[in-house]
Amino acid sequence: MIQELSGGRFRFGVGVSHGPMNRRVGIDAGKPLSDMRDFVTNLRALPRAGELPRGVMAGLRKKRVALSAELAEGVVFANASRSHLPGSLAALPEEKRNDERFFIGNMIPTCISDDLEAAAAAVNRKTLTMYLGLPNYRNYWEEAGYVDEMFALLDSL
């Protein structure tokens, strides 16, 4: 219904969350890549009235980015490093990187405040600190070349 009401502009975003977060709510998740592949494949096989909206897959590391090119119509990063995005996007075939119909986005925590240090930086620091507890983000930041910064922040906690 949302697809119809939006005139085809709706994007259905899917991701698998994170192991520690899933366990906290009692979900025993499997393997993220195979779970995502199975979910999208099974979703597309379901009988339905009308077409599915365009699918956008959460991506961070290169295997998930490549899977989005195979199974989705876009990829959305969360907290991806701008300096590392060219490397991440290299996992997409060139025709996907240059296809205006293939959505590429990056969610970045933002805080608007006149008090840059006390408010905005503190809010963003608190938000990003939570991600340090997630192994897939630590692996991503290591891949992106931010090992020293990541451990310095962990040591300061």
C-alpha positions, 0 to 999 in steps of 0.5 A: 500500500505504501508503494502505491500511495507514494507513487513508487518512491517508497524504498524498503530498507532491510538489515540484520541489526547486530549480534549483541543487540539481537541477543539483548532482545532474545533473538538468536540470529544466524549468519548475516550474509546468508540470512539477508540473502534468504530473507530477500529471496524468500520475500520476492517469492511470496505471492502478492498483489502489486509490485514490491517496492525497491529494496535497499540493503544495509551495508557496511563491509564489502561483502554486504555491499556486493550483496546489495548490488546482487539483490537490492536496488540500493545500499545504505551505510551507517556511520561509514567513513567518508575516506573509506567510501571509495573502497567500500563502493569498489565492491559494487560493479561499475554499472551499479555505482553509476546507475542513478536508479541504484540508491547509495546513502550514508546515515550520519548522526547529526546534532544541530546546536550553537554550542559545538563542543558541549552539545553537538560533539558530546551528543555525537560522541555518546552516539558513536561510542555505542557503536564501539560495542558492536564487533561489525563496526569495530571490524569496519573501522579497522578495515577503514584504517581507524585502529588507533582512533578506535582504541584511543576512544575505547581506552578513554571510556 
